[in-house]
Amino acid sequence: MNILGIYYLCMTMILDYGLERALGIVNSVIPGPFEAGYSELRGDIYFALGRNVDARESYLAAQQAGSASDILQLKLSQLPNDN
């Protein structure tokens, strides 16, 4: 399966609440030029799991990888500062 296929598979798993499995798949992929998207996806999974610190770190990694998305900024601004 190609890297975009894996990305969309993980998005589908999130919708089905297979969060831990989706996280395992995302963490096993070498995203190459899609690092920003994968980091943001990882943040979304962490957020859904209630792991806010990990979500923030992943969202910041997405920014560092080049994402300037307004939605990413919104996610960061709305994320609680605690765990």
C-alpha positions as CSV (number, residue, x, y, z in Angstrom):
1,M,0.0,0.0,0.0
2,N,1.3,3.4,-0.8
3,I,1.9,6.2,1.7
4,L,-1.4,8.1,0.8
5,G,-3.3,4.9,1.0
6,I,-2.0,4.3,4.5
7,Y,-2.9,7.9,5.4
8,Y,-6.5,7.4,4.3
9,L,-6.7,4.1,6.0
10,C,-5.8,5.7,9.3
11,M,-8.4,8.5,8.7
12,T,-11.0,5.8,8.2
13,M,-9.9,4.0,11.4
14,I,-10.2,7.2,13.4
15,L,-13.8,7.4,12.2
16,D,-14.4,3.8,13.3
17,Y,-12.7,4.5,16.7
18,G,-9.8,2.2,16.0
19,L,-7.6,4.8,17.5
20,E,-4.9,2.7,19.0
21,R,-4.6,0.7,15.8
22,A,-4.5,3.8,13.6
23,L,-1.8,5.3,15.9
24,G,0.3,2.2,15.5
25,I,0.0,2.4,11.7
26,V,0.9,6.1,11.6
27,N,3.9,5.5,13.9
28,S,5.1,2.7,11.7
29,V,5.2,4.8,8.5
30,I,8.2,6.8,7.2
31,P,6.1,9.7,5.8
32,G,8.8,11.3,3.7
33,P,7.4,14.5,2.1
34,F,4.1,14.0,3.9
35,E,5.6,14.6,7.3
36,A,3.4,17.6,8.1
37,G,0.2,15.7,7.3
38,Y,1.2,12.6,9.2
39,S,2.2,14.7,12.3
40,E,-1.1,16.5,12.2
41,L,-3.0,13.2,11.8
42,R,-1.0,11.8,14.8
43,G,-2.0,14.8,16.8
44,D,-5.7,14.2,15.9
45,I,-5.4,10.6,17.1
46,Y,-3.7,11.7,20.3
47,F,-6.4,14.3,20.8
48,A,-9.2,11.8,20.3
49,L,-7.4,9.5,22.9
50,G,-7.4,12.4,25.4
51,R,-3.6,12.7,25.2
52,N,-3.4,16.4,24.9
53,V,0.3,16.8,25.6
54,D,1.2,14.3,22.8
55,A,-1.4,16.0,20.5
56,R,0.3,19.4,21.1
57,E,3.8,17.9,20.4
58,S,2.5,16.4,17.2
59,Y,0.8,19.5,16.0
60,L,3.9,21.5,16.7
61,A,5.9,18.9,14.7
62,A,3.5,19.5,11.8
63,Q,4.2,23.2,12.0
64,Q,8.0,22.5,12.0
65,A,7.6,20.2,9.0
66,G,6.1,23.1,7.1
67,S,2.4,23.2,7.7
68,A,0.9,26.7,7.9
69,S,-2.7,25.5,7.9
70,D,-5.2,27.7,9.6
71,I,-7.0,24.6,10.8
72,L,-3.8,23.4,12.5
73,Q,-3.5,26.8,14.2
74,L,-7.1,26.5,15.4
75,K,-6.4,23.0,16.7
76,L,-3.4,24.3,18.7
77,S,-5.3,27.3,20.1
78,Q,-8.2,25.2,21.2
79,L,-6.1,22.4,22.8
80,P,-6.1,22.4,26.6
81,N,-2.7,22.9,28.2
82,D,-3.0,19.9,30.6
83,N,-2.6,16.2,29.9
